[in-house]
Amino acid sequence: MRKLSILGVRVDNVSLEEIKNISLRLIAERRPSIFVSLGSLTVMLARKDPSYKELIDEAALVICDGAGVAGGLRYLVKEEIPRIPGVDLIPFFAKLSEERGCKIFLLGAKEEVITNAAVSIKKSFPNINICGYLNGYFDIIHCSAVISTIKRTAPDILLVGLGQPGQEKWLRDNLAELAVPVSIGIGGSFDVISGKLSRAPLVFRKLGLEWLFRMLLEPWRVRRNLALVGFFSLIIKNKFMGGKE
């Protein structure tokens, strides 16, 4: 694993095999840790929010999620970095659970969505150890009942779908009490896994246009994705200003 930076925000050049080894080590040590899934919008959020950027800097692992991040690094410093979307990390950790018996807890989305996601994952990975799941509709300030439920099941891996940056900040604020070795925010991936939303066709994925497909399904994302324009503008400006942006 090599730590890199894009527009001043940390990202790690890490393979799935390295993620597996790091996860197993953290689980063996029972060391509470946060993994961050980094896309272009995450970078822009971190640039505007120093506390969020600090959280990313201190994370156990920062995984490249977005095609924009991977393409930006290739353009700026000719660095090839694997892109591992959050939706692909769910089956990755599910397989790890089957192989090593790791306990997984799912948190986030609506009740119907998280229930269907758990059923779908169990169907694809019959030997997975899902020790529990809860929807994401709770008061993140007064969440002692949620934390107690998670602690009682003692998961090795906690997958959280509460949206960025809220999911990572919630994990940071409650990490010591949760005491989960591997925790990671996976955004809206439960919607895809549950079947509520279709995943982008392969051609969109290969071209790094999953964001566009998602926006076509959910037009309300138009304003949110305007941040992508800012991201690519900064990448171009950075290229011609010698990394001063």
N, C-alpha and C positions, 0 to 999 in steps of 0.2 A: 504494500500500500504506500502510495506517495501522496502527500498533502500538496494541493495546488490552490490557486486563487483565481477567481474570475470576477472582475470589477470590484476587487477588494473583499470578496466573500469566499470563504473556504469551500473547497470540494475535494474529495479524495479519488485518486485513480485506483480503483479497487475492483477486483473480479468477484464473481459469485463464489469461487472457491475460497477466496480470502475472507469474504463476508461470513461464510460458513465457519471457517476456523476461528475468526474473531468472536463470533457468536458462541461457539462451543466453549471457548476459553472463559468468556464472561459468565456463562452459565455455570461452569465448573467452579469459578471463584465466587459466585453469587454476588457479583458486583453490579449494583443498579446503574444502568447506562441508557443513554438516548442515542438512537440513530436518526439522522435527518435525511429526508428524501428531497434533493435540491433540483428545482426547475427554474426557469427564467423568472417566473413571478415571485418565487421564493427569494431570488437574488435581489429583486427590486424592493421587496418588503424589508429585507435585511438592511439595505442601503438607507432606508428611511427610518429604521427602528434600531438604534444602537443596542438595546437589550436583546433583541432577537438575533442580531449579528453576533453578539457575545455568546449567546446560547449555541449558535452554530459552530463558533470557534472552539467551544469547549465540549462539543458532542464527541461520543466515542467513535462515531463514523458518520461521514457525510457522503451520501450516495448520489451519483448523477442520475436524475430522473428525466430531465428534459432534453429534447433534441437541440434546443437553443443553447443550453450550457455546453453540450458536447461539441456542437458546431462552432460556438464562440471560442472555445479553447483551441480547436483545430485552426481557426482563422487567426487567432492572436499569437499563439505560441507553437503551432504545429504539434500539439499534444493530442494523441488519440486516447480517448477515455471511454470505457464501456458505459452505455446508457441502460439503466435498469429501472423501468417504470415501477411505481408503487404497486400497480395491479399485478405485476409479475413477481413481486416479492411475497405476495400471499401464497401462491403455490410453492414458491421456494421454501418458505418457512414450514408450510404444511408437509412437504417432503422430508424436511429435516426432522420434524416431529415423528413421522413414521419411522425414519431410520434410527433415531436416537431416543425416542420416547419423550421428547420435550413437550411440556404442557403449554398450550396456547390459549390466550384469552382474547376475545374480540370485543371491541368497544366502539360504538358510534352508529350513525344513521338512524332511521326510524325503526320501530320495533319489527315491523313486517320485513323490512330490508335486511336487518341483521340476522333475523331468524332464518330467512331464505338463504342468506350468505353462508351461515353455519351448515345448513342442510346440503347446499351445493358443494361446499368444501369437503364435507364428510363423504359425500357420494364419490367425489373424485379421489379422495385419499381415505379409504375405509379405516385404516389403522392410525389415523391422526388422533392425538389426545387433546381435544378441545375441552378445557376444564371449565369454561363458562363463557357467556356473552351477555352484553347489556346494550340497550340502545343509547344514543348520544343525547337524548333529550333530558338533561338534568342540569341543575344549577351548578355551574363550574366553581362558584365561590363556596357554596355550602354543599359539598359533595362527599361528606364523611361516609354515607351509606354505600356509595359507589366504591370508594377506596376500601372499605371494610370487606365488601364482597370480593373484590379482586385479591386482597391480602389473604382472605380465607382459602381461596383456591390455589394460592402460591404458584402462579404461572412462571414459566421460564421466559416466555415471549408474550409481549402485549402489543397487539395491533390496534391502533387508534385512528378512527376516521371522524375527526371533529373539524377538519378544515384548517388551513394555515392562516395565520401563525398560532391560532388558538390551541391546536392539539399539542404542539411542541412546548408552548408556554405552560400548559396544564401539566404536562409530564415533568417539566423542570420544577414547577412549584410543589409537586407531590412525589417526586422521584424517591426521596429517602423513605417516605412512609409506604409507598407502593412496594419498594424493594424488589423490583422486577429486573433481572439481568439484561434483557434485551427488550427495549420499548421503541416503537417507531410509529410515526404518523403516516397514514397511507391515504389521506384525503378522501375523495369520493369513490375509492376503489370498491367498497362494499356494494355500491349501486350497480357496478358492472358484474361483480362476482355473483350477486343475487339474481341477476337477470333483469333488474329494473331498467337498466340502460344497456344498449348494445355497445360492445367494444368496437373501436374504429377498425374498418377493414384493413387487411394486411398492407395494401398499397399506401394507405394513409400513414400507417406505422413506419413503413420503410422510408417514407419521405419526411418523417418527423412532423406530420400534420395532424396528430391526434387531437390537439387543441382545437383545430378547425372543425373536425368532425363533432367534437363535444359541443362546440358552440352552435353548430347546426341543429343539434338535438335540444340544446338549452340556450335559446337566443338571449336570455338575460345575462349571459356571460360576455356579451359584446363589450360593455363598459369595462369589465374586469380585464379583458384581454387587450385593452388599449395600452396596458402597461408593457405589453410585448413590444410595441412600437418604441417605447422609451428604452427598453433593454437593447434592441438591435441598433438603435441610434448611438447608445453609449459604447457598444462593441466597436462600431465603425470609428467613432471619435477616439476611443482608446487606441485603436490601431495606428491612427495618424498623429497621436499626441504622445506616443511613447509610454503608455501606461499611466497617464496622469489623471484619468477620469475614474 
